[in-house]
Amino acid sequence: MFEFLTKPWPWYVAGPLIGLMVPALLLLGNKSLGISSSLRHVCAMCVPGNIKFFNYDWKKEAWNLFYVVGIGIGAYLAANYLANPDPIQLGDKTLARLTEYGLSAPAGLQPMELFGLDQVLSLKGLIFMVIGGFLVGFGTRYAGGCTSGHTIMGLSNLQWPSLVATISFMIGGLLMTHLLLPQIFKLF
């Protein structure tokens, strides 16, 4: 059983398990799955003052904070005790593209030339971590939710804004990968 847990699960097992969370949350607790709203709950809990956006009963959504803490604990346990011992397998085209950008194949989940601690104070780190993080946060707030919230929860509820947001996420990801990212790497 332990060996089964340390190997990547096929999409046809992991996907339905994630998908079943949506009706389970709706049927058992009348709750919506989403992560980005938890930051708002933390701010409403901690930020003093009378800011209208944070002036609501965050205690009704406290379950979401436990959910996020559970994700963090689960990620820690998975990374430290259930990690797949096999190296990450990337396709030949992906490896060629990484080499073209001056990156080595990641030993972990991301190339350390971009996301290592020594890159935080570099121009590359500023662009990818600080500006990129700001854009992700801004986009999440502007879209009214994150990719998982819209794509998993919103689409399963047949919400038109979630379909528009999901299509926009996909188009933005494709544009970034194929048009903007090569231009950014030319700067270095």
C-alpha positions as CSV (number, residue, x, y, z in Angstrom):
1,M,0.0,0.0,0.0
2,F,2.8,2.4,0.9
3,E,4.4,1.9,-2.5
4,F,1.1,2.7,-4.2
5,L,1.0,6.0,-2.3
6,T,4.5,7.0,-3.4
7,K,3.9,6.6,-7.1
8,P,2.0,9.2,-9.2
9,W,-1.6,8.3,-9.5
10,P,-3.1,8.1,-13.0
11,W,-5.3,10.9,-14.2
12,Y,-8.3,8.6,-14.2
13,V,-8.0,8.0,-10.5
14,A,-6.8,11.4,-9.3
15,G,-9.1,13.5,-11.5
16,P,-12.3,11.9,-10.3
17,L,-11.2,12.1,-6.6
18,I,-10.7,15.8,-7.0
19,G,-14.0,16.1,-8.9
20,L,-15.8,14.3,-6.2
21,M,-14.8,16.9,-3.7
22,V,-17.1,19.4,-5.3
23,P,-20.4,17.5,-4.8
24,A,-19.2,16.3,-1.4
25,L,-18.7,19.8,-0.2
26,L,-22.0,21.0,-1.7
27,L,-24.0,18.1,-0.4
28,L,-22.5,17.7,3.0
29,G,-21.9,21.3,4.0
30,N,-23.3,23.6,1.3
31,K,-19.7,24.9,0.8
32,S,-17.8,26.0,-2.3
33,L,-14.3,24.7,-3.0
34,G,-11.7,27.5,-3.4
35,I,-8.4,28.5,-2.0
36,S,-7.9,32.2,-2.9
37,S,-10.8,33.3,-0.7
38,S,-8.9,32.1,2.4
39,L,-6.5,35.1,2.1
40,R,-9.5,37.4,2.4
41,H,-10.6,35.5,5.5
42,V,-7.2,35.8,7.1
43,C,-7.1,39.5,6.3
44,A,-10.7,40.0,7.7
45,M,-9.6,38.2,10.8
46,C,-6.3,40.0,11.3
47,V,-6.6,43.5,9.7
48,P,-7.9,46.1,12.1
49,G,-9.9,49.0,10.8
50,N,-13.1,49.4,8.9
51,I,-12.2,48.3,5.4
52,K,-15.5,47.5,3.7
53,F,-14.0,44.5,1.7
54,F,-13.0,42.9,5.0
55,N,-16.1,43.8,7.0
56,Y,-18.0,40.5,6.9
57,D,-18.5,37.5,9.2
58,W,-15.4,35.5,8.3
59,K,-16.2,33.0,11.0
60,K,-18.8,31.4,8.8
61,E,-15.9,30.6,6.4
62,A,-13.4,29.4,9.0
63,W,-13.7,25.8,7.6
64,N,-11.8,27.1,4.5
65,L,-8.9,28.1,6.7
66,F,-8.7,24.6,8.1
67,Y,-8.9,23.3,4.6
68,V,-5.9,25.4,3.5
69,V,-3.9,24.3,6.6
70,G,-4.8,20.7,5.8
71,I,-3.5,21.2,2.2
72,G,-0.2,22.5,3.7
73,I,0.1,19.6,6.1
74,G,-0.8,17.1,3.3
75,A,1.8,18.7,1.0
76,Y,4.5,18.4,3.8
77,L,3.6,14.8,4.4
78,A,3.6,13.9,0.8
79,A,6.9,15.7,0.1
80,N,8.7,14.2,3.0
81,Y,7.2,10.7,3.4
82,L,5.3,9.9,0.2
83,A,7.7,11.4,-2.4
84,N,8.2,9.5,-5.6
85,P,11.8,8.4,-5.5
86,D,12.0,8.3,-9.3
87,P,13.3,11.5,-11.1
88,I,10.8,13.7,-12.8
89,Q,10.4,12.6,-16.4
90,L,10.3,15.3,-19.0
91,G,9.7,14.9,-22.7
92,D,12.5,15.5,-25.2
93,K,10.9,18.7,-26.5
94,T,10.6,20.1,-23.0
95,L,14.2,19.3,-22.2
96,A,15.3,20.9,-25.5
97,R,13.3,24.0,-24.7
98,L,14.7,24.3,-21.2
99,T,18.2,24.0,-22.6
100,E,17.4,26.7,-25.2
101,Y,16.4,28.9,-22.3
102,G,19.7,28.1,-20.5
103,L,18.0,26.0,-17.8
104,S,18.9,22.5,-16.7
105,A,16.4,19.8,-16.1
106,P,14.9,20.3,-12.7
107,A,16.1,17.9,-10.0
108,G,13.0,18.9,-8.0
109,L,9.7,20.4,-9.2
110,Q,11.2,23.6,-10.7
111,P,14.5,24.8,-12.2
112,M,16.7,26.2,-9.5
113,E,18.1,28.7,-12.0
114,L,14.8,30.5,-11.8
115,F,13.4,29.7,-8.3
116,G,16.4,29.0,-6.1
117,L,17.0,31.1,-3.0
118,D,20.0,32.7,-4.6
119,Q,17.8,34.1,-7.4
120,V,15.5,36.0,-5.1
121,L,17.5,39.3,-5.2
122,S,18.4,39.0,-8.9
123,L,16.6,40.6,-11.9
124,K,15.5,37.2,-13.0
125,G,14.1,36.5,-9.5
126,L,12.4,39.9,-9.4
127,I,10.6,39.2,-12.7
128,F,9.6,35.6,-12.1
129,M,8.9,35.6,-8.4
130,V,7.9,39.1,-7.4
131,I,6.3,40.5,-10.5
132,G,4.9,37.1,-11.5
133,G,3.5,36.6,-8.0
134,F,1.9,40.0,-8.1
135,L,0.3,39.3,-11.5
136,V,-1.0,35.9,-10.3
137,G,-2.5,37.6,-7.2
138,F,-3.9,40.5,-9.2
139,G,-5.4,38.1,-11.8
140,T,-7.0,36.0,-9.1
141,R,-8.6,39.0,-7.5
142,Y,-9.7,40.4,-10.8
143,A,-11.2,37.1,-12.0
144,G,-13.0,36.6,-8.6
145,G,-11.1,33.4,-7.9
146,C,-8.2,31.2,-8.7
147,T,-7.8,28.6,-11.4
148,S,-8.8,25.7,-9.2
149,G,-11.8,27.5,-7.9
150,H,-13.1,28.5,-11.3
151,T,-12.1,25.4,-13.2
152,I,-13.1,22.7,-10.6
153,M,-15.9,24.4,-8.7
154,G,-17.2,27.0,-11.1
155,L,-17.4,24.7,-14.2
156,S,-19.0,21.9,-12.2
157,N,-21.7,24.4,-11.2
158,L,-22.1,25.5,-14.8
159,Q,-21.2,29.1,-14.0
160,W,-20.7,31.2,-17.1
161,P,-18.0,33.5,-15.5
162,S,-16.0,30.4,-14.6
163,L,-16.0,29.2,-18.2
164,V,-14.9,32.6,-19.3
165,A,-12.2,32.7,-16.6
166,T,-11.0,29.2,-17.4
167,I,-10.7,30.0,-21.1
168,S,-8.8,33.2,-20.3
169,F,-6.5,31.2,-18.0
170,M,-5.7,28.8,-20.8
171,I,-5.2,31.5,-23.4
172,G,-3.0,33.5,-21.0
173,G,-0.9,30.4,-20.2
174,L,-0.4,29.6,-23.9
175,L,0.5,33.2,-24.7
176,M,3.0,33.4,-21.8
177,T,4.6,30.0,-22.7
178,H,4.9,30.5,-26.4
179,L,5.2,34.3,-26.9
180,L,6.3,36.2,-23.7
181,L,8.5,33.7,-22.0
182,P,11.0,33.4,-24.9
183,Q,11.2,37.2,-24.9
184,I,11.8,37.4,-21.2
185,F,14.6,34.8,-21.4
186,K,16.3,36.9,-24.1
187,L,16.8,39.6,-21.5
188,F,19.3,37.3,-19.6
